[in-house]
Amino acid sequence: YADLDFTISSESEVWRHITPTEIIIRKRPENNQIYVQVLAECNWDLEHGIQIVFKNGNHLSRVSEQDGHLTPSDAFDLPDSEDKI
């Protein structure tokens, strides 16, 4: 964003701007899988923060603002077959 007072010049620098706040473990009824949500504050979106979601704790499922959805199909009302990150 042009109005930020910082720049992120490399992928590894992203983590300087993220502060984890909570970890939530949830079961998704649609597929009976366990998901781990890592909620965090981030410097580029102070209002919504960021969530990083892992299916079964080891497969990246979703990165988004903190909206509570575990998968892209949940967020956009798509069939599970269209879940892609």
Backbone bond lengths (Angstrom), bond angles and torsions (degrees), N, CA, C in turn:
res aa  C-N    CA-C-N  psi(-1)  N-CA   C-N-CA  omega(-1)  CA-C   N-CA-C  phi
1 Y - - - 1.455 - - 1.518 109.91 -
2 A 1.301 115.73 139.17 1.460 121.09 -176.51 1.527 112.48 -68.14
3 D 1.326 118.75 -27.37 1.461 120.80 -175.60 1.531 114.17 -89.24
4 L 1.317 118.81 6.58 1.462 121.13 177.84 1.526 109.74 -76.38
5 D 1.321 116.18 147.87 1.460 119.53 179.12 1.526 111.61 -95.55
6 F 1.325 116.96 24.53 1.460 122.08 176.79 1.521 108.82 -150.97
7 T 1.326 115.38 165.29 1.461 120.89 174.82 1.520 108.24 -127.84
8 I 1.302 115.01 153.71 1.458 121.47 175.73 1.519 105.90 -116.29
9 S 1.335 115.58 107.37 1.462 119.54 -172.11 1.525 114.30 -92.91
10 S 1.333 117.26 -10.46 1.466 119.61 177.61 1.521 109.40 -150.09
11 E 1.319 115.75 161.32 1.463 120.60 -178.95 1.526 112.19 -58.93
12 S 1.313 116.95 -39.15 1.465 119.60 -177.39 1.529 112.33 -68.89
13 E 1.322 118.14 -21.61 1.461 121.84 179.15 1.526 113.28 -73.33
14 V 1.330 117.94 -17.93 1.465 121.33 -179.61 1.522 110.33 -54.85
15 W 1.317 117.45 -40.82 1.463 121.51 -174.87 1.517 113.11 -65.19
16 R 1.317 118.75 -19.44 1.471 121.37 175.43 1.528 111.30 -68.31
17 H 1.311 117.06 -19.20 1.456 122.30 -173.89 1.531 112.57 -109.23
18 I 1.326 116.95 11.56 1.465 122.45 -179.75 1.524 109.38 -122.77
19 T 1.333 115.85 131.84 1.466 121.47 177.53 1.523 108.28 -124.87
20 P 1.342 118.21 106.28 1.465 120.64 178.93 1.528 110.99 -60.81
21 T 1.331 115.71 141.62 1.465 120.42 -178.50 1.524 113.27 -123.72
22 E 1.335 116.91 -26.16 1.465 118.89 -174.73 1.528 109.98 -161.28
23 I 1.320 115.96 147.15 1.461 122.14 172.77 1.523 107.14 -122.31
24 I 1.336 115.05 128.71 1.467 121.06 -178.16 1.527 108.15 -124.10
25 I 1.320 116.33 134.36 1.466 121.77 176.03 1.518 107.32 -109.12
26 R 1.346 115.39 123.55 1.473 120.48 -177.08 1.525 110.19 -132.84
27 K 1.313 114.25 153.74 1.466 121.27 174.60 1.521 107.62 -107.01
28 R 1.319 116.15 129.01 1.464 120.89 179.93 1.527 108.35 -90.96
29 P 1.333 118.10 116.38 1.464 121.36 -175.35 1.529 113.53 -60.53
30 E 1.324 118.00 -31.70 1.464 120.88 -175.55 1.524 113.47 -63.88
31 N 1.331 117.49 -31.20 1.466 119.07 -178.45 1.530 112.99 -132.22
32 N 1.337 117.30 6.28 1.463 122.76 178.10 1.526 113.91 58.66
33 Q 1.315 117.19 22.58 1.463 121.86 179.81 1.531 109.94 -94.05
34 I 1.315 115.32 155.09 1.457 121.93 177.03 1.527 108.49 -94.81
35 Y 1.335 116.13 136.93 1.463 122.12 179.21 1.521 109.07 -125.15
36 V 1.321 115.65 140.70 1.454 122.21 176.30 1.524 107.07 -110.93
37 Q 1.335 115.94 118.85 1.453 121.97 177.95 1.521 108.50 -101.84
38 V 1.312 116.38 124.27 1.455 121.63 173.01 1.518 106.38 -104.74
39 L 1.316 116.74 112.27 1.455 122.52 179.51 1.519 108.39 -96.36
40 A 1.334 115.36 142.85 1.456 119.12 -177.25 1.519 110.86 -152.61
41 E 1.320 114.58 155.94 1.452 120.68 167.82 1.522 106.75 -84.94
42 C 1.325 116.41 150.05 1.461 119.47 175.58 1.520 108.73 -140.35
43 N 1.310 116.01 146.85 1.462 121.24 -174.74 1.518 114.00 -68.15
44 W 1.313 118.82 -19.97 1.465 119.75 -176.88 1.528 112.72 -93.59
45 D 1.339 118.39 -9.59 1.463 120.73 177.17 1.532 108.31 -146.87
46 L 1.323 115.78 80.86 1.465 121.22 -175.20 1.520 112.31 -66.74
47 E 1.317 117.14 -27.33 1.467 120.45 -177.91 1.522 112.68 -77.67
48 H 1.335 117.63 -45.17 1.464 121.02 -173.09 1.521 114.80 -102.83
49 G 1.308 117.97 -20.16 1.459 120.54 -178.29 1.514 111.75 65.37
50 I 1.308 115.36 -157.36 1.461 121.82 -178.20 1.522 108.63 -141.26
51 Q 1.321 116.42 148.68 1.454 121.04 171.24 1.522 107.73 -127.63
52 I 1.301 115.33 141.01 1.460 122.87 175.61 1.521 105.19 -121.64
53 V 1.336 116.90 120.69 1.461 121.79 -172.60 1.521 109.64 -115.20
54 F 1.339 115.41 132.08 1.464 122.12 179.06 1.529 109.55 -118.26
55 K 1.328 116.58 126.54 1.463 122.00 174.44 1.522 107.44 -78.31
56 N 1.318 116.83 130.20 1.467 123.22 -177.42 1.524 112.34 56.55
57 G 1.320 116.96 18.76 1.451 121.36 176.31 1.511 115.40 79.42
58 N 1.348 118.31 -3.55 1.465 118.07 -175.40 1.524 115.13 -138.21
59 H 1.327 118.33 -3.81 1.461 121.24 179.81 1.525 108.48 -118.53
60 L 1.336 116.93 117.84 1.453 120.34 -179.04 1.517 110.10 -60.87
61 S 1.316 116.02 121.91 1.460 122.06 -176.41 1.523 112.09 -104.52
62 R 1.341 116.11 -39.00 1.465 118.57 -174.36 1.517 110.47 -163.70
63 V 1.331 115.87 142.73 1.458 123.80 169.91 1.520 106.09 -128.27
64 S 1.332 116.22 124.29 1.466 119.75 -175.80 1.518 109.64 -163.41
65 E 1.330 115.46 -178.61 1.452 118.93 169.09 1.525 107.78 -66.46
66 Q 1.310 117.41 164.51 1.462 121.02 -179.03 1.529 110.07 -74.18
67 D 1.323 115.64 87.53 1.462 119.85 -179.76 1.525 112.35 -113.25
68 G 1.330 117.63 -2.27 1.452 121.25 176.71 1.511 115.62 86.48
69 H 1.331 118.31 -11.53 1.463 120.42 179.94 1.525 109.94 -78.78
70 L 1.323 115.91 136.78 1.457 121.21 -176.58 1.520 113.47 -86.89
71 T 1.322 116.83 -27.91 1.464 121.08 -176.69 1.524 109.47 -136.33
72 P 1.327 117.27 160.42 1.466 119.09 174.43 1.534 112.08 -59.87
73 S 1.335 117.39 -35.59 1.469 118.53 179.37 1.529 111.25 -64.70
74 D 1.329 118.11 -36.15 1.465 120.70 175.29 1.527 110.88 -64.38
75 A 1.318 116.10 -44.19 1.465 121.34 -175.07 1.519 112.75 -67.80
76 F 1.331 116.45 -36.20 1.459 120.01 -173.24 1.527 113.08 -114.99
77 D 1.340 116.30 12.91 1.463 122.38 177.97 1.534 111.41 53.74
78 L 1.326 115.03 52.55 1.463 122.44 179.29 1.521 109.63 -110.90
79 P 1.320 117.93 161.97 1.469 119.60 173.86 1.540 109.71 -66.48
80 D 1.323 116.30 150.46 1.464 120.60 179.14 1.519 113.01 -55.87
81 S 1.323 117.34 -28.29 1.464 120.45 -179.20 1.529 111.91 -64.51
82 E 1.323 117.40 -16.79 1.465 120.60 -180.00 1.515 112.77 -98.30
83 D 1.325 117.39 9.24 1.468 120.50 177.68 1.515 110.06 -70.02
84 K 1.300 115.26 111.22 1.467 121.46 177.28 1.509 107.59 -142.27
85 I 1.310 115.77 145.78 1.458 119.39 176.27 1.508 109.30 -112.13
